[in-house]
């Protein structure tokens, strides 16, 4: 099994994530045209339960990735297979159990949450997804632990393609029966995607098992207990992150009413925050998630081998990649908020200043995610969760205090989120320095990427103005400004020796 460098693994998973984002448009657009806002509403009602399962089960793939990396590095191939088998068993129990619970209690859930009766079909359909997603996630953790991200990346694209084809196809076939049936067909796409992605990974596992040459390992109960010891805090951390979004949904609309807004005005502001700003902010977070997935097994390997020099190098590289991703995205979304919204949502650019101020949180979110991954890879699981919980408390307090103030309103939620992740990032960095006894080279990891990002955004603004004056089209100007901005930024990264060309070449073609 060929291992990949941190940079190459991040690039592969990041590219797959962006492809999946793009493919997702081919799910959303047809679905909107087929079943409209009402049908999409039925579909969306069931989706948070699916996302809750993803958060609840997210710790196991991370634990598998870390444990497989450590065992593979020390040559304990028997334990590698034991970890995979136990993780499959654990994920199967978790996935089928969640599926069974939703199927058994679907009507009480709908009644408790006060959904319409027509949402029943979407809920039943989405219930089958955890059963397939769980097995696929275990194999993804396994391959990530072997530090080969190709299989995870390809499975992500296959999953998304399956979701689009099956989901949209069934939505079209069931439409004559009613939009509620059509929404249910769309929800089945998630299960189909998990099934297709899982089949691909299982097939690849059998093709590489000969390299490991272990077929019937003895049972090892310690593996299961270690898996749970690592997975439970990580899953709780993911749940805390989800709570950040739930806080907004539970508090913000009500507090906007207290600020003097009508129900319609409050709904519009909340929609601009969650339906526009959050969607665009999630784009750079896709790249950050790719970095974290690559980072955990690599840090775990060097940590278990007591290779302090490489651990420090990888921490510095992780910080550098984080800021290289975060800073241009923050500056780009802040500066071009209005043109970007007009490009993606033609005629729907209202709320662009919400996107502007929300973009300020991007570096803090990404650093929180990166430092959490480093700490998890080095064996620290609980304290990052506590740090995020501190951020969550800050978020609640600030949101409660600021949103009811009329001239602050929705921006109080943005301030709360930004300061919450700032606090979590600060506490994580402090913990990281204490645990690993390292000093981060901020000149290389922060100042140089910041300077490069500023030069890039100045170039982007100049390009935008000139193209707009020539074409008189904001959308065309925005498209070319972003495209050329990416090229300029890549060149500047090499010119200012943030990444040497020889370094990039070696990291992409060598371990």
N, C-alpha and C positions, 0 to 999 in steps of 0.2 A: 504494500500500500504506500503510494507516494504521498508524503506530507507536503503541506503548503505553508508558505510564510504567512505572517499576520496580515501583511499588506495584500497579498494575492487572495487569501481567503476572504478578507473583507470586501475586496473588489468583486469577487465572484458572487458572494451572497448579496452584496449591494446591487449589482447589476440585475440579479434575479428578482430582487425586491422591486426595483423600478419597472422591470418588465411586467411583473404581476400587477403593479399599480396601473400601468397602461392597459393591460388586458381587462382590468376591472371596469374600465369605461365601457367595454363591450358587453358588460353585464348590466350596468346601471342604466345606460341610455335606452336599450331596447325594453328593459323592464318598465322604465318610466313611461315609454310610449305605449306599451301593451296594457298596463293596469293602472296608470295614473297615480296621483297622490294617495288616493284611498287604498289601492292595492299595495303600494309601496309601504304605506303605514302598517298594514297587516303584517307584511314581511318584516319590517323593522321592529315590531313589537316583540317578536320571538328572538331576534338576533342578540340582544343583551344576555340572554340566558346561555347562548352558545359561547359568547365572549367570556362569560363568567367561568365556564368550564375550561376554556383555553387558559385563563389566568390561574385557576385552581390546579391545573395539571402541568403548568409551565415549569415547575421546579424539577420534575422528574427528568426531562431531557437535559437540563443543565447539570443535574447530578450525574447522569449517565455520561455526559460529555467529559466531565472532570475525572470521574473514576476510571473510565476507559483510557483516557490520556495518561493517567498516572500508572495504571497497570501495564499498558503497552510500552511505556518508557522504561519500565523495570523488567520487561520481558516476561511478565506473568500473563501469558496468553490464555491460560485456563480461566483466570479470573475475568478476563475481557469477555469471554463467552458467558460466564456466569452472570456478569452484570447485565448483559443484554437479555438473557432469559428471564431474570428476575424483573427487569424493567418492563418487559412485554407483559408478564403476568400482572404486575401492578397496574400498568396502564389499561390492560384489558378489563380488570375488575373495576377500575375507576370509570372507564368509558362506558361499559355496558351497564354499570350501576346507575350512572347519570342518565343514560338513555331510558332505563327501566323506570326510574323515578319520574321523569317527565311524562312518559306514556301512561303511567299509573295515576298520576295526579294532575294531568293536563287541565281538566275542567275546574278543579279547585284552584289551580294556579291562576287561570283566567278570571275566575270569580274574585279571588283575593286582590289581584292587580287591577280589577275593574276594566278589563279589556272587553271589546265587543265579541260576541259569539263567533263571528266570522274569522277571528284570529286563530281559531282552533286548528285549522288545517296547516297553517304555517308552523305552529308550535309542534304539532305531531311530526311534521316533515323534518324540522330542524333537530328533533330528538334523536334521529338516527346518525347524525354527524359525529357526536363524540365517540361512538363505537368504532368508527374507522379512523378518525383523527388520532385517537389515542395510540393505536398500533404504529401508525406512521411517525408519530412524534418520538416514540422509543427508538426507532431505527435512525431517525435524524440525529438524535443525541449520540448514538453509537458511531455514526460516520463522522460527526463533528469531533468526537473524542479521538478518532484516528487522524484528525487534522486534514481531512480531505473534504472540502466543501462542495465539490462538484455534484455529488449525489443529492445533497440537501437542496442545492440550488435548482437542479433539474426537476426534483420532485415538487418544489414549490411552483414552478412553471406548469408542470403537468397537472397539479392540483387545481390551479387557477383556470387552466384551459378546460378541464373537466367540469368545473363549477359553471363556467360561462356557457359551454355547449349544452350540458344537461339541464342547468337551471333555466336558461332562456328557452330551450327546446320544450321542456315540460310546461313552462309558463304559457307558451304559445298553444300547445296541445290542449291544456286544461281550460283555456280562456272561454270556450263556448259554454262550459259548465258554470262559470261565474268567476269574478276577479279573486274571490277568496280561495278558490281551488287553484287558480293560476299563481297566486302568491305562495301557496303551499308547494306547487311544482318548482318554483324558483328556489324555495328553501331547501328542497331535496338536492339542489346542486352542490351544497356544502358536503353532504355525505358522499356524493359521487366523486367529487374532487379528492376527498380523503381516501376513498377506495382506490382510485387510479394511482395517486401518489404513493400509497402504501404498497400496491402491487409492484410498482417500479423498484422501490427500495428493497423489498423482499427478494426480488429477482437479482438485484445487484449484490445483496448480502450472500446469496448462495454462490455467486460467481467469484467472490473474493475470500470465501471461507477457507478455501484450499491453502491460501497463503498463511492463515493463522494455524491451520492443521490441528484443530481441536473440535471433536465432534460430540462426545458424550461426557461433559465435565461432571464431576461429583457435585452434589448439592452443597451449598454454602449459605447458611442462614445469616452469617455476618454481613453478607453483601446486601441483603434486604434491609437490615437495620441501618447500615451506612447510607443506603439510598434514601431512606426516609429521613434520616438525620440531616442530610443535605437538602433534600427536596422540600420539606415542609417550610423552613424559613424562606426559601426562594419563592415558593408559591404564595406565602403570606405577603412577601414584598410586592409581588405582582398584583395581589388583591388590594394592597394599600394604594398602589398606583391607579387601579381602577376606581378606587374610592374618591380619588381627586376629581374624576369626571362626574361621579355620582353626587358629589358635594355641590357642584355647579348646577346640576339638574334639579336638586332638591331645594337649594337655597336661593339661587340667583333670580329666577322668575318671581318668587314671592317678595324678595327684597326690592326688586324693581317696582313692584306695585306700591310698596311703602314709600319709595322715592317719588311717587306721584305720577308714574306712567300708567296708561291704560293697559288692560290685559293684552290688547293687540300690539301696542308699542313694546311691551315687555317681551312678547313672543318674537317679534321681529328682531329685537336686539339679541336675544338669546340664540335665535337662528343664525344671525350673522356671526356670532362667536363660535358656535359649534358646527354649523353647516358650511362655513367658509374658512374662517381663520384656522380652526383646529385641523381641517382637512389638509390645508397647505403646509401647516407646521409639521404634520406627520410625514411629509415627504423626506426632509432631512433625517427624521427619526428612523426611517427605514434603513438608511445608511448606517446610522448609529447602532441599530439592532444587529446589523451584519457584523460590525466591528466587535460588539460584545460576544456574539456567538463564536467568532474566531478567537477571541481573547481568552476566554475561560480555559479551554483545554491547553493552550500554549503556556499560560501562566502556571497552570497545574503541573504540567510536565517539568518545567524548569524548577519549580518549587520543590517537587518531590525528589529531583536529582540534586538539590541543594546548589544549583547553579545561580548564585546571587548576581553575577555579572549580567547574565542574560535576562534575569527577572527585571533588573533596573533598566536595561536597554528596551525591553518590551513595554515597561510602564511609560518611559519617555516617548516611545513611538506611539503608544495608545493615546497619550495626551496630545501629541502633535497631530495625529489623524483626527482626533475629536475637534480640535480647534480649526483644522483645515476644512472640515465639513461644516462646522457650526457657524463660524464667523461670516463667510461669504453668503450663506443662506440667510442669516439674520439681516445683514446689510442689504441684500437683494430684495427680500420681502419688505423691509422697512422703506427702502427708497422707491421701489416700483410697485407698491401695494395696489394702487389704483389700476395701473396698466395690466398687472398680473390677473387681478380679478376680472377685468374686462376681457382679457384673453381667454380665461377659462370659463367664466360665466358671462357671456355677452349680454350687455344691457342690465346686468345684476351686480354692479360694482359697489353698491351701497354698503357701508360698513367697512370701507378699506382702512380707515384709521384704527378700527379694532384689530385688523390684521397687522397693521404697523406696530402697535404697542405689544401685541401678543408675540411678535417675532423676537422681541428682546429676551424672552424666556428660553429660546432655543439653545444657546450655549450652556445654560445652567442645567437644562434637562439632559443634554448629551453628556456633560461631565458627571452628572449624578449616575447615569446609566453606565458610563465607562468605569468610574471608580467602584461601583457596585460589582461589576464583572471582575475587576482586578482583585477585589477583596474576596469574592466567592472563589476565584481560581486559587487564591492563596490560603483558603481554608477558613475564612471569616464569613459566617453566614447570618448571624443574628443581628449584629450591631448595625449593618447597613439598613436592615429593616426598621430598626429603632430610629435611625436617623431620618428615614423617609417618613416615619410616623410623626416625628417632631415637625417635619415640613407640613404634614397633613394638618396638624393642629394649628400651625401658623396660618395655613390656607383658610381654615374655618373661621378663625378669629377675625382675620383681615376682611374676608368676604362679608361676614356678618356686620362688621363695623362700617365699611366703606360703601358697599353697594346701595344702602338706603339713602346715602347723601346725594341729592338730586344732580349736582354738577359733576359728580364722580361716576355714579350709576354703574354700568356694566364694566367700566374700567377698574372698579374695585376688585372684581373677580380676576382680572388680568394681573393686577398688582399682587393679589394674594397668591396666584400660581407662581409668578416670577420669584417672589420672596421665599416661597415654600421650597422651590427647587434650589434657590441660592443657598438657603440654610442647609439643605440636605447635601449639596455638593461640598460646602465648606466643612461640614462635619465628616464627610467621607474622606476628603483630602487630609484632614487632621488625623483621622484614624489610620489612613494609609501611611503617612509619614511615621507614625508611632509604631505600627505593626511591622513595616518593612524597613524602617530606618533609612529612608531615602530622601534626597532633596531633588525636587523636580527642576529641570532646567527651563525656567519660564521664558528666557530669551529665545531659545530655539523652538519651544512648544507653543508659546502664546504671542510674544511680541512680533516675531518675524511673520507668522501667519496673519496677524492683525494688520501689519503694514502692507503686506501683499494684498489682503482683502480690500483695504482702502483704495489702493491703486486700481484694483480691478473694478470697484464700484464707480470710481471716477470715470474710467474708460466706458463703462456700461451706460452711464448717464449721458456722456458725450455722444456715444453711438445712437442712443435712443432719440436724443434731440435732433440729430442730423437726419436719421432715417425718417422720423416723424415729419420734419420740415419738407422732406423730399416726397413722401408718399401721402402725407396727411391722414395716416391711419395709425392709431395707437396700438392696435393689435399686431400689425406687421412690424412696427418699430420695437415693440416689446419682445416679439419672437426673435428678431435678429439680434437685439441687444443681449438677450439671455444666451443665445447660441454663441455669439462671438465672445461674450463674457466668460463662458466656460473655457474656450480656447485660450484666451488671454490669461486667465487664472492659472491654467495648467503650465503655460510657458513661464509665467512669473515664479511659480513654485520651483522650477528648475533654475531660472536665472538667479534668484536669490538664494540658491543652494539650500532651500528647505528640504528638498529631496534631490540628490544628485542623480543624473541620468544613469550612471553606472549602478547606483544603488537600486533604483527602480528595476533596471534590467535584471540584476542578480536576484532580486526578491521575487520577480515574477517567473523566473525560469530555474531558480534554485531554491532550496529550503532556506 
